[in-house]
Amino acid sequence: MHSTLIVAKIAPSSADKVSQLFADFDRTDMPDRMGTRRRQLFEFNGLYFHLQDFDDDNGGELIEEAKTDPRFVQISEDLKPHITAYDPDTWRSPKDAIARRFYAWSAR
């Protein structure tokens, strides 16, 4: 399984709204279209962590293909009042918010 971790800032008291936006999004076929097998959202001291698991490392390519889908565009717009770039000066695309994995271990 391949994972990505998106790091951003979350507005105070936005966790419930963000959770609902993704619950609605994940009830569609979009997760399957993007290859997402599991999504987990975390917040800590104003930071937002979005962990997505994929069957393999093609998730990034599938997400790039899905970015023009109206549902992807809509959730991106709906999240704007709640989620902002960790570093707006360097953010150009969602790829700029993905944390770099520097260690991994698995029992399997």
A tleap script that builds the chain and sets N, CA, C and O, in Angstrom:
source leaprc.protein.ff14SB
mol = sequence {
  NMET HIE SER THR LEU ILE VAL ALA LYS ILE
  ALA PRO SER SER ALA ASP LYS VAL SER GLN
  LEU PHE ALA ASP PHE ASP ARG THR ASP MET
  PRO ASP ARG MET GLY THR ARG ARG ARG GLN
  LEU PHE GLU PHE ASN GLY LEU TYR PHE HIE
  LEU GLN ASP PHE ASP ASP ASP ASN GLY GLY
  GLU LEU ILE GLU GLU ALA LYS THR ASP PRO
  ARG PHE VAL GLN ILE SER GLU ASP LEU LYS
  PRO HIE ILE THR ALA TYR ASP PRO ASP THR
  TRP ARG SER PRO LYS ASP ALA ILE ALA ARG
  ARG PHE TYR ALA TRP SER ALA CARG
}
set mol.1.N position { 0.842 -1.173 0.000 }
set mol.1.CA position { 0.000 0.000 0.000 }
set mol.1.C position { 0.890 1.239 0.000 }
set mol.1.O position { 1.936 1.266 0.648 }
set mol.2.N position { 0.466 2.248 -0.725 }
set mol.2.CA position { 1.182 3.517 -0.816 }
set mol.2.C position { 0.363 4.578 -0.089 }
set mol.2.O position { -0.862 4.598 -0.203 }
set mol.3.N position { 1.017 5.450 0.647 }
set mol.3.CA position { 0.334 6.505 1.388 }
set mol.3.C position { 0.886 7.867 1.009 }
set mol.3.O position { 2.059 8.006 0.663 }
set mol.4.N position { 0.017 8.875 1.080 }
set mol.4.CA position { 0.459 10.260 0.976 }
set mol.4.C position { -0.089 11.002 2.179 }
set mol.4.O position { -1.161 10.679 2.692 }
set mol.5.N position { 0.660 11.999 2.621 }
set mol.5.CA position { 0.244 12.822 3.750 }
set mol.5.C position { 0.297 14.278 3.321 }
set mol.5.O position { 1.366 14.815 3.028 }
set mol.6.N position { -0.865 14.907 3.288 }
set mol.6.CA position { -0.970 16.322 2.942 }
set mol.6.C position { -0.963 17.111 4.244 }
set mol.6.O position { -1.690 16.779 5.180 }
set mol.7.N position { -0.145 18.149 4.301 }
set mol.7.CA position { -0.047 19.006 5.480 }
set mol.7.C position { -0.485 20.409 5.088 }
set mol.7.O position { -0.020 20.958 4.089 }
set mol.8.N position { -1.383 20.983 5.880 }
set mol.8.CA position { -1.886 22.334 5.622 }
set mol.8.C position { -2.314 22.935 6.954 }
set mol.8.O position { -2.068 22.369 8.019 }
set mol.9.N position { -2.956 24.088 6.871 }
set mol.9.CA position { -3.508 24.731 8.058 }
set mol.9.C position { -5.024 24.604 8.009 }
set mol.9.O position { -5.632 24.653 6.940 }
set mol.10.N position { -5.625 24.440 9.187 }
set mol.10.CA position { -7.078 24.320 9.272 }
set mol.10.C position { -7.609 25.467 10.133 }
set mol.10.O position { -7.038 25.797 11.172 }
set mol.11.N position { -8.699 26.062 9.685 }
set mol.11.CA position { -9.329 27.144 10.433 }
set mol.11.C position { -9.929 26.584 11.727 }
set mol.11.O position { -10.392 25.444 11.758 }
set mol.12.N position { -9.920 27.379 12.778 }
set mol.12.CA position { -10.517 26.921 14.042 }
set mol.12.C position { -11.964 26.471 13.839 }
set mol.12.O position { -12.722 27.091 13.093 }
set mol.13.N position { -12.318 25.414 14.497 }
set mol.13.CA position { -13.692 24.884 14.479 }
set mol.13.C position { -14.150 24.420 13.100 }
set mol.13.O position { -15.355 24.356 12.856 }
set mol.14.N position { -13.239 24.095 12.197 }
set mol.14.CA position { -13.611 23.643 10.853 }
set mol.14.C position { -13.596 22.130 10.686 }
set mol.14.O position { -14.008 21.627 9.641 }
set mol.15.N position { -13.137 21.401 11.677 }
set mol.15.CA position { -12.994 19.948 11.523 }
set mol.15.C position { -14.311 19.270 11.151 }
set mol.15.O position { -14.334 18.402 10.278 }
set mol.16.N position { -15.398 19.655 11.801 }
set mol.16.CA position { -16.680 19.016 11.496 }
set mol.16.C position { -17.120 19.293 10.061 }
set mol.16.O position { -17.607 18.389 9.382 }
set mol.17.N position { -16.958 20.520 9.592 }
set mol.17.CA position { -17.349 20.868 8.223 }
set mol.17.C position { -16.478 20.130 7.206 }
set mol.17.O position { -16.986 19.595 6.221 }
set mol.18.N position { -15.170 20.104 7.447 }
set mol.18.CA position { -14.259 19.405 6.539 }
set mol.18.C position { -14.590 17.915 6.520 }
set mol.18.O position { -14.596 17.291 5.459 }
set mol.19.N position { -14.861 17.354 7.679 }
set mol.19.CA position { -15.239 15.950 7.772 }
set mol.19.C position { -16.494 15.666 6.943 }
set mol.19.O position { -16.550 14.666 6.227 }
set mol.20.N position { -17.492 16.534 7.036 }
set mol.20.CA position { -18.723 16.345 6.283 }
set mol.20.C position { -18.496 16.471 4.778 }
set mol.20.O position { -19.065 15.711 3.995 }
set mol.21.N position { -17.665 17.432 4.376 }
set mol.21.CA position { -17.358 17.586 2.947 }
set mol.21.C position { -16.739 16.305 2.390 }
set mol.21.O position { -17.106 15.852 1.306 }
set mol.22.N position { -15.796 15.723 3.141 }
set mol.22.CA position { -15.175 14.490 2.658 }
set mol.22.C position { -16.114 13.294 2.769 }
set mol.22.O position { -16.048 12.393 1.933 }
set mol.23.N position { -16.978 13.260 3.767 }
set mol.23.CA position { -17.950 12.163 3.861 }
set mol.23.C position { -18.850 12.163 2.622 }
set mol.23.O position { -19.117 11.111 2.041 }
set mol.24.N position { -19.308 13.342 2.228 }
set mol.24.CA position { -20.146 13.437 1.024 }
set mol.24.C position { -19.348 13.038 -0.223 }
set mol.24.O position { -19.850 12.299 -1.070 }
set mol.25.N position { -18.127 13.518 -0.336 }
set mol.25.CA position { -17.255 13.226 -1.481 }
set mol.25.C position { -16.963 11.722 -1.560 }
set mol.25.O position { -16.983 11.131 -2.640 }
set mol.26.N position { -16.694 11.118 -0.404 }
set mol.26.CA position { -16.316 9.704 -0.387 }
set mol.26.C position { -17.488 8.765 -0.633 }
set mol.26.O position { -17.282 7.573 -0.857 }
set mol.27.N position { -18.707 9.276 -0.596 }
set mol.27.CA position { -19.872 8.454 -0.944 }
set mol.27.C position { -20.065 8.352 -2.459 }
set mol.27.O position { -20.906 7.583 -2.924 }
set mol.28.N position { -19.299 9.114 -3.222 }
set mol.28.CA position { -19.377 9.056 -4.679 }
set mol.28.C position { -18.368 8.016 -5.183 }
set mol.28.O position { -17.744 7.310 -4.391 }
set mol.29.N position { -18.219 7.934 -6.490 }
set mol.29.CA position { -17.230 7.025 -7.062 }
set mol.29.C position { -15.837 7.661 -7.146 }
set mol.29.O position { -14.899 7.038 -7.644 }
set mol.30.N position { -15.702 8.906 -6.658 }
set mol.30.CA position { -14.418 9.593 -6.779 }
set mol.30.C position { -13.266 8.880 -6.074 }
set mol.30.O position { -12.186 8.791 -6.658 }
set mol.31.N position { -13.433 8.367 -4.851 }
set mol.31.CA position { -12.291 7.662 -4.254 }
set mol.31.C position { -11.805 6.503 -5.124 }
set mol.31.O position { -10.601 6.301 -5.279 }
set mol.32.N position { -12.736 5.751 -5.687 }
set mol.32.CA position { -12.345 4.642 -6.552 }
set mol.32.C position { -11.651 5.153 -7.802 }
set mol.32.O position { -10.655 4.579 -8.242 }
set mol.33.N position { -12.168 6.216 -8.366 }
set mol.33.CA position { -11.562 6.808 -9.572 }
set mol.33.C position { -10.129 7.273 -9.298 }
set mol.33.O position { -9.262 7.172 -10.165 }
set mol.34.N position { -9.889 7.779 -8.094 }
set mol.34.CA position { -8.555 8.277 -7.734 }
set mol.34.C position { -7.667 7.185 -7.144 }
set mol.34.O position { -6.485 7.416 -6.886 }
set mol.35.N position { -8.232 5.996 -6.930 }
set mol.35.CA position { -7.450 4.913 -6.353 }
set mol.35.C position { -7.319 4.984 -4.840 }
set mol.35.O position { -6.514 4.260 -4.255 }
set mol.36.N position { -8.104 5.850 -4.198 }
set mol.36.CA position { -8.038 5.990 -2.740 }
set mol.36.C position { -8.701 4.793 -2.083 }
set mol.36.O position { -9.847 4.464 -2.392 }
set mol.37.N position { -7.987 4.145 -1.182 }
set mol.37.CA position { -8.521 2.999 -0.454 }
set mol.37.C position { -8.896 3.357 0.978 }
set mol.37.O position { -9.765 2.726 1.579 }
set mol.38.N position { -8.230 4.378 1.519 }
set mol.38.CA position { -8.556 4.832 2.871 }
set mol.38.C position { -8.148 6.284 2.988 }
set mol.38.O position { -7.132 6.708 2.438 }
set mol.39.N position { -8.962 7.046 3.719 }
set mol.39.CA position { -8.673 8.456 3.970 }
set mol.39.C position { -8.823 8.694 5.470 }
set mol.39.O position { -9.801 8.258 6.077 }
set mol.40.N position { -7.862 9.381 6.059 }
set mol.40.CA position { -7.948 9.776 7.450 }
set mol.40.C position { -7.552 11.243 7.557 }
set mol.40.O position { -6.583 11.684 6.938 }
set mol.41.N position { -8.310 11.991 8.348 }
set mol.41.CA position { -8.040 13.408 8.550 }
set mol.41.C position { -7.690 13.634 10.016 }
set mol.41.O position { -8.329 13.086 10.914 }
set mol.42.N position { -6.661 14.453 10.239 }
set mol.42.CA position { -6.214 14.758 11.592 }
set mol.42.C position { -6.009 16.267 11.709 }
set mol.42.O position { -5.739 16.951 10.721 }
set mol.43.N position { -6.141 16.768 12.927 }
set mol.43.CA position { -5.771 18.158 13.193 }
set mol.43.C position { -4.951 18.200 14.476 }
set mol.43.O position { -5.150 17.399 15.389 }
set mol.44.N position { -4.030 19.152 14.521 }
set mol.44.CA position { -3.187 19.337 15.698 }
set mol.44.C position { -2.690 20.777 15.713 }
set mol.44.O position { -1.969 21.200 14.810 }
set mol.45.N position { -3.073 21.522 16.731 }
set mol.45.CA position { -2.602 22.895 16.905 }
set mol.45.C position { -2.716 23.737 15.628 }
set mol.45.O position { -1.767 24.419 15.241 }
set mol.46.N position { -3.866 23.683 14.989 }
set mol.46.CA position { -4.091 24.485 13.796 }
set mol.46.C position { -3.552 23.882 12.513 }
set mol.46.O position { -3.660 24.491 11.448 }
set mol.47.N position { -2.973 22.690 12.602 }
set mol.47.CA position { -2.474 22.011 11.404 }
set mol.47.C position { -3.452 20.916 10.991 }
set mol.47.O position { -4.138 20.319 11.820 }
set mol.48.N position { -3.491 20.677 9.711 }
set mol.48.CA position { -4.378 19.691 9.084 }
set mol.48.C position { -3.502 18.631 8.433 }
set mol.48.O position { -2.556 18.947 7.712 }
set mol.49.N position { -3.826 17.381 8.695 }
set mol.49.CA position { -3.096 16.254 8.120 }
set mol.49.C position { -4.107 15.356 7.417 }
set mol.49.O position { -5.076 14.896 8.021 }
set mol.50.N position { -3.869 15.118 6.150 }
set mol.50.CA position { -4.783 14.342 5.309 }
set mol.50.C position { -4.004 13.133 4.797 }
set mol.50.O position { -3.186 13.245 3.884 }
set mol.51.N position { -4.271 11.990 5.394 }
set mol.51.CA position { -3.579 10.749 5.040 }
set mol.51.C position { -4.452 9.944 4.089 }
set mol.51.O position { -5.590 9.601 4.410 }
set mol.52.N position { -3.903 9.646 2.912 }
set mol.52.CA position { -4.609 8.824 1.932 }
set mol.52.C position { -3.780 7.593 1.633 }
set mol.52.O position { -2.565 7.671 1.454 }
set mol.53.N position { -4.450 6.463 1.582 }
set mol.53.CA position { -3.793 5.203 1.236 }
set mol.53.C position { -4.298 4.730 -0.112 }
set mol.53.O position { -5.485 4.821 -0.423 }
set mol.54.N position { -3.363 4.222 -0.906 }
set mol.54.CA position { -3.633 3.722 -2.253 }
set mol.54.C position { -3.078 2.303 -2.361 }
set mol.54.O position { -2.190 1.915 -1.602 }
set mol.55.N position { -3.606 1.539 -3.308 }
set mol.55.CA position { -3.091 0.184 -3.525 }
set mol.55.C position { -1.630 0.213 -3.971 }
set mol.55.O position { -0.848 -0.664 -3.604 }
set mol.56.N position { -1.265 1.216 -4.757 }
set mol.56.CA position { 0.107 1.321 -5.254 }
set mol.56.C position { 0.460 2.790 -5.411 }
set mol.56.O position { -0.319 3.659 -5.022 }
set mol.57.N position { 1.614 3.073 -5.970 }
set mol.57.CA position { 2.060 4.466 -6.057 }
set mol.57.C position { 1.518 5.210 -7.278 }
set mol.57.O position { 2.039 6.268 -7.630 }
set mol.58.N position { 0.483 4.675 -7.930 }
set mol.58.CA position { -0.164 5.372 -9.045 }
set mol.58.C position { -1.191 6.397 -8.580 }
set mol.58.O position { -1.784 7.092 -9.405 }
set mol.59.N position { -1.413 6.502 -7.249 }
set mol.59.CA position { -2.416 7.426 -6.723 }
set mol.59.C position { -2.210 8.847 -7.198 }
set mol.59.O position { -3.173 9.527 -7.551 }
set mol.60.N position { -0.982 9.301 -7.211 }
set mol.60.CA position { -0.707 10.669 -7.647 }
set mol.60.C position { -1.137 10.904 -9.075 }
set mol.60.O position { -1.705 11.950 -9.391 }
set mol.61.N position { -0.872 9.938 -9.945 }
set mol.61.CA position { -1.266 10.062 -11.351 }
set mol.61.C position { -2.786 10.067 -11.496 }
set mol.61.O position { -3.341 10.846 -12.271 }
set mol.62.N position { -3.457 9.190 -10.743 }
set mol.62.CA position { -4.915 9.125 -10.825 }
set mol.62.C position { -5.556 10.405 -10.292 }
set mol.62.O position { -6.563 10.867 -10.829 }
set mol.63.N position { -4.977 10.973 -9.243 }
set mol.63.CA position { -5.502 12.230 -8.708 }
set mol.63.C position { -5.319 13.342 -9.730 }
set mol.63.O position { -6.216 14.162 -9.927 }
set mol.64.N position { -4.157 13.373 -10.384 }
set mol.64.CA position { -3.931 14.394 -11.416 }
set mol.64.C position { -4.993 14.296 -12.507 }
set mol.64.O position { -5.482 15.315 -12.994 }
set mol.65.N position { -5.348 13.078 -12.888 }
set mol.65.CA position { -6.369 12.877 -13.920 }
set mol.65.C position { -7.749 13.309 -13.429 }
set mol.65.O position { -8.563 13.803 -14.209 }
set mol.66.N position { -8.011 13.120 -12.124 }
set mol.66.CA position { -9.335 13.421 -11.571 }
set mol.66.C position { -9.527 14.901 -11.258 }
set mol.66.O position { -10.650 15.331 -10.995 }
set mol.67.N position { -8.452 15.686 -11.283 }
set mol.67.CA position { -8.535 17.087 -10.866 }
set mol.67.C position { -9.497 17.924 -11.708 }
set mol.67.O position { -9.955 18.970 -11.248 }
set mol.68.N position { -9.809 17.498 -12.908 }
set mol.68.CA position { -10.730 18.267 -13.747 }
set mol.68.C position { -12.192 17.837 -13.564 }
set mol.68.O position { -13.100 18.481 -14.090 }
set mol.69.N position { -12.413 16.763 -12.828 }
set mol.69.CA position { -13.780 16.314 -12.561 }
set mol.69.C position { -14.501 17.394 -11.750 }
set mol.69.O position { -13.937 17.907 -10.784 }
set mol.70.N position { -15.732 17.748 -12.121 }
set mol.70.CA position { -16.456 18.802 -11.401 }
set mol.70.C position { -16.582 18.548 -9.893 }
set mol.70.O position { -16.619 19.498 -9.112 }
set mol.71.N position { -16.648 17.291 -9.482 }
set mol.71.CA position { -16.749 16.987 -8.049 }
set mol.71.C position { -15.448 17.290 -7.325 }
set mol.71.O position { -15.462 17.753 -6.185 }
set mol.72.N position { -14.322 17.029 -7.985 }
set mol.72.CA position { -13.018 17.365 -7.400 }
set mol.72.C position { -12.864 18.885 -7.321 }
set mol.72.O position { -12.412 19.425 -6.311 }
set mol.73.N position { -13.245 19.556 -8.392 }
set mol.73.CA position { -13.179 21.019 -8.415 }
set mol.73.C position { -14.058 21.592 -7.307 }
set mol.73.O position { -13.659 22.533 -6.621 }
set mol.74.N position { -15.256 21.027 -7.128 }
set mol.74.CA position { -16.190 21.544 -6.124 }
set mol.74.C position { -15.664 21.356 -4.703 }
set mol.74.O position { -15.721 22.286 -3.898 }
set mol.75.N position { -15.156 20.169 -4.386 }
set mol.75.CA position { -14.666 19.978 -3.017 }
set mol.75.C position { -13.449 20.864 -2.760 }
set mol.75.O position { -13.259 21.348 -1.644 }
set mol.76.N position { -12.642 21.074 -3.768 }
set mol.76.CA position { -11.495 21.971 -3.615 }
set mol.76.C position { -11.964 23.380 -3.266 }
set mol.76.O position { -11.385 24.033 -2.398 }
set mol.77.N position { -13.012 23.846 -3.942 }
set mol.77.CA position { -13.574 25.168 -3.653 }
set mol.77.C position { -14.213 25.205 -2.261 }
set mol.77.O position { -14.036 26.168 -1.515 }
set mol.78.N position { -14.951 24.155 -1.922 }
set mol.78.CA position { -15.639 24.097 -0.636 }
set mol.78.C position { -14.663 24.069 0.544 }
set mol.78.O position { -14.994 24.527 1.637 }
set mol.79.N position { -13.479 23.538 0.324 }
set mol.79.CA position { -12.485 23.449 1.394 }
set mol.79.C position { -11.733 24.763 1.625 }
set mol.79.O position { -11.146 24.959 2.689 }
set mol.80.N position { -11.746 25.654 0.650 }
set mol.80.CA position { -10.938 26.882 0.739 }
set mol.80.C position { -11.171 27.706 2.005 }
set mol.80.O position { -10.201 28.216 2.564 }
set mol.81.N position { -12.407 27.861 2.486 }
set mol.81.CA position { -12.571 28.646 3.718 }
set mol.81.C position { -12.021 27.947 4.965 }
set mol.81.O position { -11.853 28.571 6.013 }
set mol.82.N position { -11.744 26.653 4.840 }
set mol.82.CA position { -11.364 25.856 6.001 }
set mol.82.C position { -9.898 25.415 6.005 }
set mol.82.O position { -9.281 25.303 7.064 }
set mol.83.N position { -9.353 25.168 4.827 }
set mol.83.CA position { -7.995 24.632 4.699 }
set mol.83.C position { -7.160 25.597 3.869 }
set mol.83.O position { -7.566 25.998 2.778 }
set mol.84.N position { -6.003 25.964 4.381 }
set mol.84.CA position { -5.102 26.848 3.642 }
set mol.84.C position { -3.713 26.228 3.587 }
set mol.84.O position { -3.367 25.379 4.409 }
set mol.85.N position { -2.941 26.650 2.635 }
set mol.85.CA position { -1.588 26.116 2.457 }
set mol.85.C position { -0.743 26.344 3.695 }
set mol.85.O position { -0.852 27.380 4.351 }
set mol.86.N position { 0.090 25.382 4.009 }
set mol.86.CA position { 1.015 25.521 5.132 }
set mol.86.C position { 1.967 26.680 4.877 }
set mol.86.O position { 2.231 27.491 5.765 }
set mol.87.N position { 2.479 26.746 3.654 }
set mol.87.CA position { 3.375 27.842 3.269 }
set mol.87.C position { 2.871 28.428 1.951 }
set mol.87.O position { 3.245 27.956 0.878 }
set mol.88.N position { 2.030 29.447 2.031 }
set mol.88.CA position { 1.444 30.019 0.808 }
set mol.88.C position { 2.485 30.529 -0.192 }
set mol.88.O position { 2.203 30.591 -1.388 }
set mol.89.N position { 3.672 30.891 0.274 }
set mol.89.CA position { 4.699 31.406 -0.631 }
set mol.89.C position { 5.271 30.339 -1.555 }
set mol.89.O position { 5.769 30.654 -2.635 }
set mol.90.N position { 5.203 29.084 -1.139 }
set mol.90.CA position { 5.771 28.012 -1.962 }
set mol.90.C position { 4.710 27.101 -2.572 }
set mol.90.O position { 5.038 26.242 -3.390 }
set mol.91.N position { 3.442 27.273 -2.188 }
set mol.91.CA position { 2.390 26.394 -2.675 }
set mol.91.C position { 1.989 26.770 -4.091 }
set mol.91.O position { 1.621 27.913 -4.361 }
set mol.92.N position { 2.065 25.804 -4.987 }
set mol.92.CA position { 1.637 25.995 -6.377 }
set mol.92.C position { 0.553 24.993 -6.772 }
set mol.92.O position { -0.308 25.292 -7.600 }
set mol.93.N position { 0.604 23.795 -6.170 }
set mol.93.CA position { -0.378 22.755 -6.454 }
set mol.93.C position { -0.449 21.830 -5.240 }
set mol.93.O position { 0.393 21.924 -4.346 }
set mol.94.N position { -1.442 20.936 -5.195 }
set mol.94.CA position { -1.531 20.021 -4.052 }
set mol.94.C position { -0.254 19.219 -3.816 }
set mol.94.O position { 0.026 18.822 -2.685 }
set mol.95.N position { 0.517 18.977 -4.863 }
set mol.95.CA position { 1.776 18.236 -4.687 }
set mol.95.C position { 2.728 18.956 -3.735 }
set mol.95.O position { 3.551 18.320 -3.078 }
set mol.96.N position { 2.614 20.289 -3.660 }
set mol.96.CA position { 3.493 21.069 -2.782 }
set mol.96.C position { 3.138 20.909 -1.308 }
set mol.96.O position { 3.886 21.368 -0.445 }
set mol.97.N position { 2.015 20.270 -1.006 }
set mol.97.CA position { 1.587 20.083 0.376 }
set mol.97.C position { 1.830 18.665 0.873 }
set mol.97.O position { 1.518 18.354 2.023 }
set mol.98.N position { 2.380 17.802 0.029 }
set mol.98.CA position { 2.591 16.409 0.421 }
set mol.98.C position { 3.920 16.276 1.145 }
set mol.98.O position { 4.977 16.648 0.635 }
set mol.99.N position { 3.826 15.727 2.361 }
set mol.99.CA position { 5.022 15.526 3.175 }
set mol.99.C position { 5.927 14.481 2.529 }
set mol.99.O position { 5.457 13.545 1.882 }
set mol.100.N position { 7.228 14.658 2.716 }
set mol.100.CA position { 8.207 13.709 2.190 }
set mol.100.C position { 8.442 12.619 3.236 }
set mol.100.O position { 8.859 12.895 4.361 }
set mol.101.N position { 8.168 11.392 2.843 }
set mol.101.CA position { 8.418 10.269 3.748 }
set mol.101.C position { 9.927 10.017 3.794 }
set mol.101.O position { 10.573 9.906 2.752 }
set mol.102.N position { 10.471 9.931 4.978 }
set mol.102.CA position { 11.900 9.646 5.088 }
set mol.102.C position { 12.187 8.371 5.860 }
set mol.102.O position { 13.348 8.007 6.041 }
set mol.103.N position { 11.140 7.683 6.320 }
set mol.103.CA position { 11.316 6.376 6.961 }
set mol.103.C position { 9.990 5.653 6.914 }
set mol.103.O position { 8.936 6.262 7.099 }
set mol.104.N position { 10.036 4.375 6.672 }
set mol.104.CA position { 8.839 3.526 6.713 }
set mol.104.C position { 9.221 2.140 7.182 }
set mol.104.O position { 10.306 1.644 6.878 }
set mol.105.N position { 8.343 1.533 7.908 }
set mol.105.CA position { 8.532 0.161 8.377 }
set mol.105.C position { 7.188 -0.522 8.340 }
set mol.105.O position { 6.160 0.104 8.597 }
set mol.106.N position { 7.188 -1.795 8.024 }
set mol.106.CA position { 5.959 -2.579 8.012 }
set mol.106.C position { 6.274 -3.997 8.439 }
set mol.106.O position { 7.338 -4.529 8.122 }
set mol.107.N position { 5.355 -4.602 9.151 }
set mol.107.CA position { 5.519 -5.992 9.585 }
set mol.107.C position { 5.261 -6.950 8.430 }
set mol.107.O position { 5.564 -8.139 8.534 }
set mol.108.N position { 4.717 -6.458 7.357 }
set mol.108.CA position { 4.393 -7.331 6.221 }
set mol.108.C position { 5.469 -7.284 5.184 }
set mol.108.O position { 5.368 -7.956 4.157 }
savepdb mol mol.pdb
quit
